[in-house]
Amino acid sequence: MTRSAPSAPPPPPDGAAPDPTGVPDGGPAGPEGLGRPRLPSPLQEVREPAFERRGLRLLLKRDDLIHPLVGGNKWRKLAPNLRAAAESGAPALLTFGGAYSNHLRATAAAGRLLGLPTIGVVRGDELADRPLNPSLAHCRADGMRLWFVTRAEYRRRREEAWLAELRERFGPVYVVPEGGSNTAAVEGCVALGEELRGLADVAAVACGTGGTLAGMAAGGPPAVGVPVLRGGFLAAEVRGLQEEAFGAPRGDWRLAEGFHFGGYARTAPELTRFADDFEQRHGVAVERVYVAKLLYALTALAETGDLPPGAAVAAVVTGAPDPLTGP
Ligand SMILES: *Cc1c(COP(=O)(O)O)cnc(C)c1O
């Protein structure tokens, strides 16, 4: 099957102190090479009438400020994977995403900063013959090799057999799953929950793959996840990720369904108005695919009395608006 299992880094020469980072000299760097992240990320209270009317407090957990290029939850999920990739000695990192994937963008940026070659397997072979959209163009400019596959192939992204084929093609790559959500990523997000302990009574986050929620809920206060995709599959995903990472479900979490506005990257005038207003009132730029839906959902839950009375509610700002594609 695989002539592709990454080989372990060589042991230190006799007498040399073992490198505490496990990174071979001159080999690929771990996340330290990205520069110092801003952690713990700032927690900022904002005054929102819908919350104040109910005696609730709204706190913004500013993960968007962690790193200028590998920001938000992508830093928390990628950093442990970059460490593992460096330790594995694999010469390149391969991952998966859609045409507008923030995860692909963050991975490409990290790869450029670390000198680690990256390969992005992109859903949609029809894209191969078109001019790249701004997001993918940015990935390529950061040195990511883009590999377009059919939707049928993309659905096989978790199958060992297909991963083996990809390793045949690209060599002994370190593979990070779609959205960056694997056990290392979930463990990386535990710290997000821990940073909120004692400071918030409820922690809320928008969900794509659910990896951030899975980790945050394990380490922090009771959690609410707001799915931005349709489909109702997310609870099982989060449970699966927690079982993989911790051996069992962890923490107290639930999903607030019904705020996806039709699905991934779908929007509505009402949501746009809400996000524009929020930005103006608080001077905080609101990313529209995830963060706008989170803040909208929390406001609705506050109004319907679905948050614990008197609670301090932390909303995780998981990313900043995309400078290429707008808010
Ligand atoms: C990727 C992303 C998410 C989703 O995180 P998951 O761990 O996949 O649920 C949320 N917010 C922003 C801004 C993102 O880029």
Ligand as a Chemical Component Dictionary entry (heavy atoms), coordinates in Angstrom:
data_LIG
# 
_chem_comp.id                   LIG 
_chem_comp.type                 NON-POLYMER 
_chem_comp.pdbx_formal_charge   0 
_chem_comp.three_letter_code    LIG 
# 
loop_
_chem_comp_atom.comp_id 
_chem_comp_atom.atom_id 
_chem_comp_atom.alt_atom_id 
_chem_comp_atom.type_symbol 
_chem_comp_atom.charge 
_chem_comp_atom.model_Cartn_x 
_chem_comp_atom.model_Cartn_y 
_chem_comp_atom.model_Cartn_z 
_chem_comp_atom.pdbx_ordinal 
LIG C1 C1 C 0 -13.313 27.547 9.585  1  
LIG C2 C2 C 0 -14.103 28.529 10.343 2  
LIG C3 C3 C 0 -15.074 28.139 11.288 3  
LIG C4 C4 C 0 -15.495 26.699 11.481 4  
LIG O1 O1 O 0 -14.713 25.954 12.341 5  
LIG P1 P1 P 0 -14.969 24.402 12.531 6  
LIG O2 O2 O 0 -13.941 23.967 13.486 7  
LIG O3 O3 O 0 -14.786 23.766 11.175 8  
LIG O4 O4 O 0 -16.362 24.202 13.011 9  
LIG C5 C5 C 0 -15.699 29.134 12.015 10 
LIG N1 N1 N 0 -15.424 30.440 11.791 11 
LIG C6 C6 C 0 -14.523 30.855 10.880 12 
LIG C7 C7 C 0 -14.304 32.311 10.672 13 
LIG C8 C8 C 0 -13.839 29.909 10.123 14 
LIG O5 O5 O 0 -12.952 30.323 9.201  15 
# 
loop_
_chem_comp_bond.comp_id 
_chem_comp_bond.atom_id_1 
_chem_comp_bond.atom_id_2 
_chem_comp_bond.value_order 
_chem_comp_bond.pdbx_ordinal 
LIG C1 C2 SING 1  
LIG C2 C3 SING 2  
LIG C2 C8 DOUB 3  
LIG C3 C4 SING 4  
LIG C3 C5 DOUB 5  
LIG C4 O1 SING 6  
LIG O1 P1 SING 7  
LIG P1 O2 DOUB 8  
LIG P1 O3 SING 9  
LIG P1 O4 SING 10 
LIG C5 N1 SING 11 
LIG N1 C6 DOUB 12 
LIG C6 C7 SING 13 
LIG C6 C8 SING 14 
LIG C8 O5 SING 15 
# 
